[in-house]
Amino acid sequence: MIVYAFPGLGTDRRMFDLQTDLDCELRIPEWLPPLKDETMNHYAGRMAGILDVSEPFSIMGVSLGGMMCMEIAKYIQPEKIILVSSCKTRSELPPQILLGKYLGGASLAPISVIRRAIQIYNQRMGDMPPEMKIIFDEMVATVDGTFLKWAATAVTRWQNETIHDNITHIHGTRDKVLPYKYVKADLVVNGGSHYMVGTRSEEVNALIERVLF
């Protein structure tokens, strides 16, 4: 089974370091350079175009990556869609993210400020051990700035309300970034945080494999 995996905001393929032993062929596509004022839906259509769909595949995303999966699935037909620590529709986003659309937020801020804001937010909202925090900060510091600024803005402007039939949503009850109370999860990790692909990888991986097989 081929699984295309999409990481969260400010992160890269290292987000899935603990998913490499999944019983599947894990492929992590590189993000395309965004176009000016591009919507997430339009961007997802371009991402869908670079995936090899000549044989059966599924898609999986964490946080922003899960939202991207919801849009990509409008253009191609994956066997399974797996969301981890993410949300399916705009109505599952917390109020502070929804307000970003009206306050300007990332669209008005310099890239350096966005990087630092994500790092500070992670320190306050995450539960990662020190070694994971170091890797997270490195990812935020090195991810393409243009993409980072675009993605942070695109999330606040995301409009999806379509829920696909073949989706499974895995969420932690202690997710402080995308709080559990706002989403309707199919599989729950009790005590799992927004970064549980790293902190609770064995449990999360077992759930992913249950969905795939």
N, C-alpha and C positions, 0 to 999 in steps of 0.2 A: 504494500500500500504506500503510495506517495502522499505525503502531507506537506503542503506549503504553509509555513509558519511566519506570522507577521508580528514583530515586536511592538512594544509600547512607546509612548512619547518620550523622546530623549534617549532612547536605548537603541542597541543594534543587535546583531546575531548572538552576542554574548548573553543576552537575556535567556536564551534557550540552551545554555551550556549543560544544564542538568536534565535536558530532554533528549540528549543525543543517544541515550540507550533505549529509547522507545522502540518497540518492535514494528518499525516502519522506516521508510526512506524519508528523512526529514530534510526538506529543502527550504532555505531562507532567502527569498529574493531580495536584491538590493532595491531600495526605494529609488524611484525615478525623480529627476529634478522637477519640482512643481512649476506650473505655469502661473503667471500673475493672476491673482483673484480667482484661481481655480477652485471649484467646489470639490468636496470629498467624493461625490458621486462621479464627476468627470474624471478625477484623478484615478479612482478605482477602475474605471473603464480602461484607462491606459495600462494600469498594472495588470489587469486581467489579460491584456493582449500579449504580455511577455511570458505568460505561464504556458507550459506544455500540457495541453489538454487532450493529447492523442491517446492517452491511456487513463484508466480510472485514478481519481485523486480526491483528496479532501483538503479543506483549508482550516487553519486554526489561527487565532489571534489573541493577544493579551492586551487589554486596555485599548489604546488607540487602534492596535492591530485587529482587535475584534470588531470594532466599528467599521474598519476598512473591509473586513470579511463580509459584513452585511451588505456593503455596496458592491463588492466584487461579484458576489453571488447573483447580482442582477444581470450580469453579463455572461457568466459561464455557469456550468452545472456541476458543482462538486458533489460527491456522494454524501459527505458529511460536512457540517460546519460546526466547529467547536470554538466557543468563546470562553476565555478564562479571565476572571477579574475585569470584565468589560460590561458593555450594555448593548442591548439589541436595538433600541429606539431612542429618539430624543427624549421621550417622556421618562426614560430611566436615568437620565442625567441628573445630578444633584443641582439645587438652585444656584450655587456659587458658579458653576460652569455655565449654566443657562444665562446668567446675568452678564457674562463676558461678551455676549453678542451685542449688548446695548452699551457697555462701558468702553468698548474699544479693545481693552486688554492687550494681548500679544501683538495685535496689528499696529499698535502705536509705540511699542517698546523696542529698544535696541536689542539685538540678538544676545549681547553679553548679559543684559538684564534678565532676559528670558532664561538663559542657562542658569544663572545664579538663583532665580526664583524657583526653578524646578528642583535644584539641589536643596534649597532651604525647605521647600515643601516636603520633600522626601524625608528630611531629617525629622520633621515634626509629625508626619503622617505614617511613616513606614515603621517596620519592626525588624529591619535587616540587621544581622550581626556586622561587626566592624569590617570584616573582609569583604562582605557584599556591598557595603556602603562605599568602599574605596572603588570597587569596580563600577558601581552605578555612577559615581561622580566622574569617573574617567569616560564613561560612555556619553554622559551629558556634555562633557567638555569637548569631545571630539566629533560628535555627530554633526552632520552638515548643518550649518547655521540657517541657510535659506530654507531647507526642509523643516527644520525645527520651528522656525517662526511661522511658516505656512501652516504646519500641522496644528500648532497651538491655537491658531486662529480658526482653522477649519473645524475643529471640534466644537467650538462655541457656536458655529453656524450650521452644524449638522442638522439635517431635517428628517432623517429616516423614520418612518413609522411602519415599514414593511417587515413582517416576521416570516421567515422561510420555514417550510415544513420540516426540513432535515437538520435543524439546528439543535445543539445541546449547549446550555449555558451553565458553566461551572463557576461558583462564586463562594467567597469566604465570608463568614459572618462578622468578621472584624475588619473588613475593608473600609478604610477611612477616606480613600480617594473617591471611590464610587460605592457609597454605602449600600450595604445589603438591603436595607429597608426600602430602597427605591427601585430595586430590580426584582424580576421574577425568575429565579434560578431553577434549573432542572436538577442539578446536583450540587450539594452544599458541603463545604469543608468547614466544620465547626472550629472557630478560632482562627480561620485562615485570613490572612491580610491581603492587601493589593499585590504584594510581591510573593505570593505563595508558590509560584512556579519555582522559586529558589528556596524559600524557607520551609516549604512543605512539599518538596518535589516528589517524594515517594508516593504520597497520597494523591497528589494531582496527576502524576503519571499513570497511576493505577486507574483513575477515573477516565483519563484520556483513552487508554487502551480498552477499557470497557466499552466506550462509545464506538471506537473504531472496529472492534472485533466482536 
